[in-house]
Amino acid sequence: MSVLRREAFMPRPDMIGFMILAVIIFAILPMALDVFRLNLVGKYLTYAFVALGLVLCWGCGGILSLGQGVFFGLGGYCMAMFLKLESSTPEATKIQSTPGIPDFMDWNQLTELPWWWEPFYDFPFTLLAIILVPMIFAFIISVAMFKRRVGGVYFAIITQAIAAILTILIIGQQGYTGGVNGITDLRTLMGWDIRTDEAKTILYFVNGILLFACLLLAQFVRKNKVGRILVAMRDQEDRVRFSGYDVSNFKIFVFCLAAGISAIGGAMFTLQVGFMSPSFVGIVPSIEMVIFCAVGGRLSLLGAVYGSLLVNTAKTTFSESFPELWLFAMGALFIGVVLAFPNGLAGLFQKHIAPRLPTWYTGEKTVSQDISEEPSGTPPVSESVDKDEIVDQSDVVEEKTAPVAAIKSQNSRPVEA
Amino acid sequence: MAMAEKDFVLSVEGLTVSFDGFKAVNDLSFYVEEGEIRVIIGPNGAGKTTVLDLICGRTQATEGSIKFRGKELTKMKEHSIVHAGVGRKFQNPSIYEDLTVFENLELSYPKGWTVFGALAFKRDEHVIQEVESIAKTIFLDEFLDKPAGLLSHGQKQWLEIGMLLIQKPDLLMLDEPVAGMSVAERKKTAELLNRITEGRSVIVIEHDMQFVEDIAHRVTVLHQGKVLSEGSMDRVKNDPNVVEVYLGH
């Protein structure tokens, strides 16, 4: 029994899932796609960072944020500011009335660089800012909300309002932010041209590696006590509070973590796409990001990655042929997911595919037999609970593979009999 | 009350809470001694659950004081009250349905209460042993790996009691611990309570009179936010006021 009790950072099904995803991202896609398509996939994968943050925040912790685009955007803007300053050398901008400042500032009659742009000449500072600026912003928002016990739908509405406010602010302050066009015409990173095919391929791999680093971090948090507290908080906030935890601190932690992860995605987006604009900050992109997460399965880290890939691929394919229909299709997809399979693709996998996989997948052969031989003293509840519900729960309880195996064996028993 | 304050685990004095002018608890005073099982009874709306809410910090008192081992609780945050040694069970079993029984108990183990403490928390042998021993006490050692959502209603009640036990509180507050239980489960629960109350004080809210007789050292009858009667079960049962408002029905 004590084997079961051990905390497992990476149970076998997760390990297999991680390896399959690694093969897809690092081998299959780069071999199958040309640089243009690979760069597109790289762009989709930057949204996976946000979806990953949402799995922790919304799926595990039950905190729905409709403003994750804010953090994605802040990360992206920090990177874009650095790149813009690098490409705005006095020589490159000598036709401007004030050479040496970004072109959009010159167009808006600014004659010197605003003070808060200055530090972005420095690359290490920029790297820190990419993560810290969004996290500090998230910290301020979440302290203000969670310490006052604002939660649920009110929190979602407020995050959405913040996304709207930030967009309006960026568009309105054209001289400082590039306005509605965003920060464009980014060329080099420390003298390295990011627009070449070679650079795009390298950036794709850097993006993939960072994504895996974030996946492992998220996996660590999920399998840690903090992950269990998050799930507990989602179910019974009061019980957690009266077990001696300051619930708001855990909410602040996970919200800031999600913000930091999203920001890395935003910075990689800027590098791979070559610009950043308010259209990736506002309400619509933020909600799209929630949809990526929901389609993939809000309880599954890997599901978030697949969700981002699939929905974005569909978006590109669809909007190439029927641009005006895409938004309707997206809306329909979201409604469909919520109504038909609330746990997304990962939920479908858990329900229909995982039980049919051979036992090497779970790596726990004997346990399921143990439990199916349970004494008759078992309460009758397990039968009265809806089967679907059991499978849904298995997503969360996959903590240790044993209960999942047990549940699956219960589910499949009638079929076998 | 002539006794010195330090003899009481909990002294509630002049406690009042008003919701928009309605005084759910009105100038209430009572004292719980070390090792005592106190049962609070009273008709619906008498303010029983509100009293527990006030003690554990879920509701803020309008007036009065609640002293636990000399510490004033009325201004403390919920989690600090827990850290001080007060545990509370809710009326409806509130457990984490998506986690296993083991994880439910583990989360209640009093370690790693801060975010970084929780990040660094390791499930060591000591935690495992503690969880397993508590699970035995609450008759759930067979179900440690089951999702708690699959337990029966009575088992969920026990699990929540177990989650409190593992915190090792000095004062345990139980809101209707046997509600919805079968007769056999009630008996087992009474046994369980008698066993776990050694060395700690307990406040129980209960409607089931047989159960109250089985466990109570002293009974406090609440009516309209005030103490109507207090004393041994026999005394309270024969108090004409109590018979009129409560037991007679």
Interface residues (C-beta under 8 A of the other chain):
Chain A: S2 L4 R5 R6 E7 V221 N224 K225 V226 R228 I229 V231 A232 R234 D235 Q236 D238 R239 V240 R241 F242 S243 G244 Y245 D246 N249 F250 F253 I371 E374 P375 G377 P379 P380 V381 S382 V385 E389 I390 Q393 V396 V397 E399 K400 A402 P403 A406 I407
Chain B: C56 R58 K77 E78 H79 V82 H83 G87 R88 F90 S94 I95 Y96 E97 D98 L99 T100 F102 E103 N104 E106 L107 S108 P110 G112 W113 T114 V115 A118 L119 F121 K122 R123 I128 E142 D145 K146 P147 G149 L150 L151 S152 Q155 E160 M163 Q167
